[in-house]
């Protein structure tokens, strides 16, 4: 079992490196008009300002186009298809003649899918591009490599959870008795059983917390994430009450078992083993 766990852990850690895809590179086969180039955009952070940069080239010869002869416009659409922004793209950096910059305030971005259209033209040439992207809490897309890593780590957590449940089932839940119900010895291992059950409860809370945060980070719809987070908060909120009840139960049970042990050692005990 230990060798299998080590192999699974190594597989989870190194598999993403093996299947990693190459970075995205923009290419164009256009030979007439204007080519619009920009840094690749997959996802940006919600509620944060973002600046889009565009470089314009002549498609026929690849020469940068001077900003004096070009005008560019920017259109932003949300996941409902609503037209959020229509604006002329300013040219602010005078040191780079073919760069246009469009700053969009963070208030325009909520989590979800977006598209923008950039279009540029001179008196004789034109060009445009349509670019989809997402807005998330982390500003990152959930890649195949990350998915495999998260699934592997959660599989390890669930494996520990199941193994502990199996081990708990093998522990005694009461004092040891004979076939007639007479007490033979004090079963101190039953306290380890309750301790492991509390550990399982904390592990379950951790699983709810991790899954809710991953859902917030990578799911565009936050309903599932909110449900998981509410379950986490409720579970965490009742934990102090569980700790208090568990502590008193252990304290009272240990006092009873110590008293029972003294009676057995003095030879004064007779009867069944349960209190």
GILINDA-V482271 format. One line per field, one symbol per residue. phi: phi as a letter, one per 20 degrees, with the letter a starting at -180 (. if undefined). psi: psi as a letter, one per 20 degrees, with the letter a starting at -180 (. if undefined). Layout:
phi = ???
psi = ???
//
This chain:
phi = .ffffffffffffdfgffegefffcfcbdfccnddddbggcdbcefmdfcdedcddcfffcmfgefffdccccccdcefenfeeccbfefddefedfdddccedfffeddfqecccddccbdfccbabbdcebddcfdmceeefffffffffffffffffgfffgffffeefdbffcefenefdbeefffffgffffffffffffffffffffffffcefeefffffffffffffffefgfffffffffffffffffffffffffemeebofeed
psi = gghgggggghghhighhhjpqqqppprpjpiqbppoqqppogqrpqjqqpopppppqphhijpqppihjqqqqpppqaiijqogpoqppqohoiiohkpqpoppqhiiprpaprqqpppqqaiiqrqrqpoqrqprhijqqorgghggggggghhgghgggghggghghiqqjrqpqahjjqpgrpnhihhhghghhhhhghhgghgggghhhhghhiphpjggghghhgggggghhighggggggghgggggggghgghhhgghijipqariq.
//
